[in-house]
């Protein structure tokens, strides 16, 4: 099954592939947002990241997102109502 997920990911346009990886790296973007936008659940995103990143980068990413409350809507504080920091996208 994971192979099918990676194949489906590879058939997405480059900009969507890039956006999924970017969203996965963002601390405040929950996995549920990726699932809503692209149809990839958390295990799917993990498989994509495992396939797309170098092994050391994947381990760093897993360590970073494992248990992070902001990556899971159900663990977030109800005070968090946005997916990014207000200073993240300065013009």
N, C-alpha and C positions, 0 to 999 in steps of 0.2 A: 504493500500500500504506500509506504513512503516514496517509493520510486514514482508512482503516479502523481503524487503531490509535487515533486520536483519537476516532473515533465510538464505539468499544468503551469507551474510557475515560469518555466522557460519559454512557454508559448505566449506569455503576457508581453506587451510592449515594454521596451527598455525603461521608459520613464516610470511605468507602474512597478516594475521589478525594483528599481532604485528607490521608489517611494516606500515600498513594503520594508525594505532593509532599513531605510532611514527611520521609519516609524518604530521598527523593532528596537533600534538603538536609543530612541528618545525615552527618557526616564518617565515622562508624564503621559505618554500615549499608551493607553491600556490595550491589551491583546484583543479585547472585545471590539475596539474601534477598527483594528485591522480586519477582524472577522466580518464586521458590518460592511466595510468598504470593499474588501477583496475576497471574502468567503474562505479565509484561511484561519482556522482555529489555532489556539496556542500550540498544540503539538505539531500542526502543519508549519507554523512559523519557525518552530525549533528545528524541524527537519530542513526547511529552506535555509536557515542560517547555518546549520551544520554543513550543508552542501556548498554554500556560497562563500563562506569565510575560511580563512586559513585555520588550521587546528588551534593554534594559540589564541587567535582572535575569537574563535568560537568559545573557548573555555573562559576567556575574559568576559565575553558577553553573557554567558550563562551565569557566571558568578555575580555579575552586575544585576541581572533581572530576577534571579531566584529569590523569592520572598519579598521582593520590592512591592510595597503596598500600592504604589502609583501605577504599576503595570497590570493591576487587577482591579476592576471596578468594584467588586464586592469587598475588597480590603481597604479601599480608599476612604478617607474622611469625607463626610457629606459636605464639608466646606469647599472641596475641590470641585469646581463646576466647569473647568476647561481642561483641554488636553495639552496645553503648553504654557510656559511661563510668559507673562506679558512682555518681557524684554527679549524673548527669543527671536522674534522676527522684526527687528528694527529696520526702518527704511532709511 
